[in-house]
Amino acid sequence: MGAELNQKLFSAADSLRGKMSADQYKDYLLGLIFYKYLSDKLLESTVVKAYKSLDEYNTVAKQTELYKSYILDDKSKDFFIATMSDTLGYHIEPQYLFSELANAVKDNSFELVHLKNAFVRLETAYKQFEGLFDDIDLDSKQLGVDANQRNITISEVIKKLDEVDVLGHDGDVIGDAYEYLIGEFAAGSGKKAGEFYTPQQVSDMMAQIVTIGQEDTPSFTVYDPTMGSGSLMLNVRKYLNNPDRVQYHGQELNVTTYNLARMNLILHEVSAEDQRLHNGDTLNKDWPTDEPYMFDSVVMNPPYSANWSADPTFMDDARFNRYGKLAPKSKADFAFLLHGFYHLKTSGTMAIVLPHGVLFRGAAEGTIRKKLLEDGSIYAVIGMPANLFFGTSIPTTVIILKKNRKGRDVLFIDASNDFTKFKNQNKLEPEHIKRIVDTYKNRESIEKYAYLASFEEIKENDFNLNIPRYVDTFEEEAPIDMVTLGAEMKAINEEESKLEQDIYDMLLQLECAEEDREWLNGVLEVFNHEK
């Protein structure tokens, strides 16, 4: 199913190729896929609500006719709209169903205004969709120089996306589509699209770790202050015994990506009551500040070594004032970490992805790290392979934090060599993830892979957490067989001497003009001298 989705996306992207930069494809394709999902989900729900069989109504065409029979009938219309709005949180007028727009494309009656109206109707009628389609600029001259050309471009995209089975996709269709699009188009375009997305396998590992010991929590809360596409939060519910009782709290600065996260949560059928998302700057203004503002788990993949204001007034901020120093202006890594940690419950677990520099850099960062270690807040440090993330090849570390624990030891795991190499990105396989999680649970040293360091050892290392100081992965080279090496060198020398003699004999037999004789004699003299 993944390969089929990628093929359809690539085909749809072909319709946009040459009209805009490759990293912009995703804004149109993801928005339209999401709209198709809303439309197709509405049709499927109609069959279920009408107590009909999905085996009988097994095509979009049949489902559309059933939908029309209810919504175009004056007697059933109001009740049916209320039922759909209560069940799904929305309804769509028949002429604006994605399938109907696609049919209009096929019979050449589609006009761009129809799609514009479809978006406007949904955004104005239902608060959860407000501003959600703003990034799909249907008037952009990049789609075409005039209205007719723009109409043709979008028609081609709709036609190709109509073939995508969004409901039958096994997995996170928005997340999978986003990962494919940034990997295929944005990652190679010099854009930083990858910073808004954590690869599924890394996200899965973090989700497993932050839920350990909390699997039976009746109502679980997860917070991601740099949520990107929202996939980090969504993965958490896979490891909870009450996955329908999860509340999602997230913030994102980039408005396009904020809207992507909103789409992602709606697509995963997270109710409006269980999602609390905010578009804003996580560091410069704390959020959330009203209840709830402490969470069972915090998961983060912030932009690495970003700039922030580091204004001295932040020393009075409850997030930062316990640590003696502020993170440097040019490296906000510890500012993000402290923000997330502040919002963690005392019973919770936090996992954050950061560059390795946070483990050993000095000055203000060294002061903050020392305080965290003295408090026992850093629970584990996991070294990840290089080239896992889109847009950067640097190796990263996942730091696990807890509050108010008794010990101050730290588990170091060096997983940097456990990966499968692919063309563009390295990838964690399920067995790699299992090894990390099992080692984390057992919390024991494993030769050349993991080490449980005492606080005294860390103190002796001046609170430097650089993983090679604790996990020795050095492999000794096999001893050299001097007898075999000597025999190989003797054979090479004999071969070299034979080759030189053959060349000398060939030169002796050369016939040359009188003016070249001096050059040839010179070459022969060199050979005789070397002998």
N, C-alpha and C positions, 0 to 999 in steps of 0.2 A: 504493500500500500504506500510506503514511503517513497519508493522509486517512482510509482505512478504519479503521486502528488508532485514530486520534483519535475517530472517530465512535463506535466501540464503547466506548472509555473514557468518553466523555461520557455515553453511555447508561447505563453501569454506575454512574457517579458520581451519576446521577439517583436511583438507589436509596438513596443515602446523604444526599442533599440534605435539609436541614432537621433532620437527626439529629445532626450534628456540624459543627464549623467546616470550611470548604472546604479548608484546608491539611492536614487529617487524612485526606482521601480517599486520598491517595497511599499511606499506610501499608498500607491494606487492599488497594487495587487492585494495587500493585506486588508485594506478597507473594503474592497469589493468581495473578497472571500468572506469577510465577516458578515457583510450584508447578505450574501448568499446563504450563510449559515442561519441567520435569523429567519430568512424566508423559508428555507427548507425545513427548519425545526418547527415553524408555525404549521406547515402543511402536515408534517408527521403527527404533530400533537392534535390536529383536527381529526385525523383518523382515530386516534386513541380516545379522544373526548366524545366522539360520535359512536363509540363502541363498535367500530368496524374493524375488520381484519387487515393488518399490514400486508398479509400474504395476498389478499384480494386487491388492495389499493397499493400496489407495489411499484408504481411509477409516479413521477412528479405530475405527469399529465392527469392521471386519475385522481390524485390527491387534490390537484388544483380545482378540478370540476366539483369535487365534494365540498371544498372550501367555499367556492362560489355559491353552491346551492344553499349554504347557510347564511352567508354574509350578504347576499343579494336579495334574500327573502325578507320582506318587511316584518313578518311575524317573528322570525328567529334572529334577525340581525342584532338587535340591541343586547339580547341575552347572550348571544354567541360572542360578541365583542367583549362583553364584560367577563365572560368565562375565560377567554384567551388572555385578556389583560391581567386577570387574577392569577392564571396558571403560569404564564410566561413573562408577564410584565409589559406586554405590548401586543398590538395587532398591526397588520399591514393591509392596506386596501388592495383588492385583487389586481388592479392594473399596475401596481407597483411591486408585485412579487418578482423576485429575480427571474424566475422561470418565464414570466410573462414579458419581461424586458428582453430576455434572450429570444423569445419567439418573435418579438417585434424586430429584433436585429435580423433574424433569419428571413423574415418576409419584407425586409427593407422599409419598415414603417417606424423604426426606432428614431427618436430624437433625443438629443442630450438633455433637453429640458425635463424629459420624463424622469431621468435618473436624479437630476437636481431636485425635483419635486419630491421624489421618494425619500431622499435624505432629509429634506426640510420637514416633511410631514412627521417623520419618526423623531427627529430632534426636538420639534416643538410640542409634540403630543406627550412625550415621556421624558422626564427629567434625567433618567440615567443615560440617555443618549445625547444629551445636550453637548454640542460642540464636538461630538465624536468623529464626524466626517469632515472636519475643517481642513484636514491635510489633503483631501482629494480635491484639488483645484481643477474643476472641469472647464474653467475659462482660461487656463494657462496656455500661452502661445507655444509652449513646448510640446503640447499635444497636436498642434497644427496651426498654420498661419491664419486660418479662418474657421468659422463655426462648422462648416461642412467637413473640413479636414479633421477637426477635433472629434466630430461625430463618428467619422470613419475609424479613427484610432480607438476610441472607447468601445465601439461596436465590436471590433476585433478582439479586444480584451475580454469583453462579456461573453462572446461566443466561445472562447477557449476555456474560460473559467466555469462556464456552464457544465462542462464535462467533469469537473472535480466533484467527487462524492465526499462532501465535507462531513456528513453524518456517519458515514461508514469508515472514516479514517480511524485507524487504531492508534490512538495517542493524542497528543497535544497538537491539533492541526495548525493553530496560529503560531505556537512555539516552533513546531517543525518547519512550517513555511518560512518563518522569520530566520531560523538558523540556516536554512538552505539559501535564502535570498542574500543574506549578508555574506555567506561563504562563497557564493557563486559570483556575486556582483559587487557588493560594497567593500568586502575585505581587500580586494585588489585595486580599489580605486583611490586609495590614500585616505579614505574616510575612517572615522573612529566609531563606525556603527557597532562594532563588536563590544564596546564597553557597555552597551545596554542589554547584553544578553550573556547569560552564563550557560555554557554547554550543558546539555541534559545530564551527562554522566557525573559532572562535578556537582551540579545541583542536587542530583539524587543522593550522592554521598553525604552532602551537608544535611539534607533532610533526614536521612537515617540517624545521623549523629545527634541532631538537636531534639529528636523525639525520644531518644533512649531514656527509659524510666518514666516517661510521661504518656505512654501509649494509651492508657485508660482514662486520661483526664476527661471528665464529662463535657467540658466546653473549653476548647483550646484556642489560644490567641497567638498569632504570628505577626511579626512586624519586620518590614524591610524598608529602611529609610532611603535607599537608593534602588528602588524596585525595578527599574528598567521595564522589561516586558511582563514582569509579574510571575515568571515561571518558577523562581526560587521559592516564593511563598506557596504556590500551588502544589509543588512536589511534596510538601510537608504532610498533606492529608493522606498520602499513600501509606504512611507508616503509623497511622492512628486508628484505634478501634472505633472511634466515633467521627468518621471523616465528614459527616454532614453537620457536625457541631463545631466547625472551625470559623473563627472570625479573622478576616484579613485586613491588616492595617499597613498602608504603604504610601510613600512619598516619592515623587520624581520631579526633577527640575525641568527636563526637556519635555515640552508640551506634546510633541508628536509621540514620544515614547510613553508618556503618561496616558495618552489615549489608547495606545496599543495595549497597555496593562488593563485598562478598563474593558477593552474588547475581550481580552484573554479571560478575565474573570467571568464576564457575562457568558462567554462561550462555554466555560466550565460549569455553568448553571449555578454560580454563586449568587445567592439572593442579594437584593439591594441592602437588606438589613445586615448582612454579614460582611459587606465590603465597605471599607472606610478609606478612600484614597484621596490624596491631596497633591496638587501641583504647586511645588514651591522649593525653596532653597533649604535643604536640610540643616546645613551648618549655621547659616546666618540668622535663622529664626527657628527656634526649637518647635517641633511639632511631633506628636500631639502634646498639648499642655493640659487638656481636660480629660476626664475619665473616659475610657481607660488609657493610661499612658505607661503602664508596665505590662510586659507581655511574657508568655510562657516560652517563647523562642524568638530570637532575633537572627535573621539571616541577611548577609550583605555581600555585595560585590561592587564596592564603590570605584569611581575612576581613580586610577593609580597616580599617586604623587601629584595631585591636582593643586592648583592655587586656591587660597582662600584668604579672607581679610586678616585673620589673626589679630583682630583689634584688641588692645589691652583690656577693654571693658569685659571681654569674655572671661577674664579671670574671676569675675563675680558671678559667672554663669554656673549653675549647679551641675551642669554636665562636665565641666572642666576644672572647677576650682579646687579639687582635692589632689591634683597631680603636680602642683608646683610650677609647671610651665605650660605654655600653649604650643601646639604643633606648629612648625615653621610655616611661614607664608607660602613657600614654594612646595611644601609637602604636607598635604592635609590628611595623610593616611591615619595618623593617630587621632585627629579630630573626628573623623568618621567613626573610628573604633570606639572612642569614648562616648560619642553621641549614642551609638547603638547600645553600648554596655549600660549606660544610664537608664535606658528604658527596659532593661531586662529584670524580670522578677527574681527574687532570691532563690526560687526553686527552679529557675529556667536555665537554658543553655543557649549560648550565642556562637555562631560560626561566621567568620568574615574572611574573604579572600583579599590578600594584600601582596605587594611586591616584597622580596626578601629583605630589602633595606631596613624595614621596620624592626628586624630581628637584631641588628647590630649597629645601626647608626647612633652616633653620640649626641652631645649637646642636649637640646630640649627633649628630643625623642628618647635619649638615654635616661633622662630624669623621669619621664612618664613611664617608660618600660620598667624601671626599677621599682616605682611605686606599685605598679600593677603586680609585679612579682612578689613584693613584700606583703601585699594584701592577699596573695594566693589566688588572684583573679585569672591568671593564665593557666589553663588546665592542660592544653595539648597544642603542639605545633606540628603541622603536617606539611612536608615539602612535596610539592606537586611537580609533575614533568613539565618541561618547557613546551611551548607551542600548542597549548591546549585551547587558548582563547583566541577569538577572532580579533585581528588588528594588532596583536602583540605576540612576539615569540618568547618573551621573557618567562622564566620559571616563576611560579607564584607559591605562596604559602597560605594554608588555611589555618587560622588561629581559632582555637576553641576557648571560650571564657565562661566562668561560672562565678557566682557571688557567694560570700559567706561560707566557704568550705573550710574544713578543718586543716587539711594539708596544704603545703606550698610546693610540692613536687610538680614537675612538668614532664609529660610524656612527649618525646620526640619521635616522629615517624618520618623516615626518608623514603617516600614513594616515587622519587624522581625518575627511577629507572624502570618503573612498571607501566608500560603503555604499548599500544600498537601504533605503528607508524603508517600514516596515510599520506596521500599526495600533498595536501595543503595543511592538514592539522594532525597532531597526535591525538590519540583517543584512549580513554580509560575503558577497559572491558569489564564486564560484571565480576570476573574473578579478581581484578585489581581492586575494585571497590570493596568487595567482600573482605579481602585481606586487610585493607585499611580499617574497615569498621570492626572486624574481629579483633585486630590488634588494639584498637582504641578501647573496646569493651574489656579485654583481658588486662590491659594496662601493665604489661610486663615487657622486659627487654628482650629483643630478638637480635641475634648477631647480624650485623651489617644491614639491619632494617629499622629497628626501634630501640629506644633507650629511655628508661625512667630515671630522670635526673633529680637528685635531692636539691633542696633549696641551698644547702651548703655548697654543693658543686657549682650551682649557677652563680652564687655569690663569689666564689673563687674565680670564676670566669668574668668578673666585673659586670654581671647581669647581661652578658652578651649571649644571645640565643641562636647564633648562627649554627645551623643543624650539624655541619661536619665536626664541630667541637664535641658533639655528643654521640653521633652515630658515625662509626668508622666504616666506610664502604670501600676502603682501599683493597684491591685485589692484587696479591703478589703475583708477579710474572713467574711462569714455569722456569725452573733452573735450566741454564744453557748447557747442552751437551758439548763440551769443548772438543772431544774427539771427532764427533760428527761435524762440528763447525769447521775444524781444521781440515778434514777431508774435503768438505765442500769448497773451502777457499783454495786448496791445492788444485782441485778440478777446474775451478774458474781461472786460475793462473795459467794452467796448462792450455786451456781453451783459448785464452787471450794470446799466448805465445804462438800457438798454431795459426791463429787468425793473422797476426802480424807477419809471420813468415809467408803466408799465402799472398798477402798484399804486396810484400817485397818482391816475391817471384813474379807477380803480375807486372810490377813496375819495370823490372829488368827486361821484360819482353816487349815493352811499349816501343813503337816506332813513332818518332816525332820529328818535326821540322827543326832545322839547325838553330833557329832563333829561340826554340823552347828547350834546347838541350841543357842550358845552364840551370833552368828551373828544375828539370828532372833530376839532374845531378845533385842539386841541393836537397831535394826530397830524399834521395837515396842515402845521402850523407847523414841526414837526421836519423833515418832508420838504423844505419850502421852504428851511430853514436849511442842510440838507446839500447842496442843489443849489448 
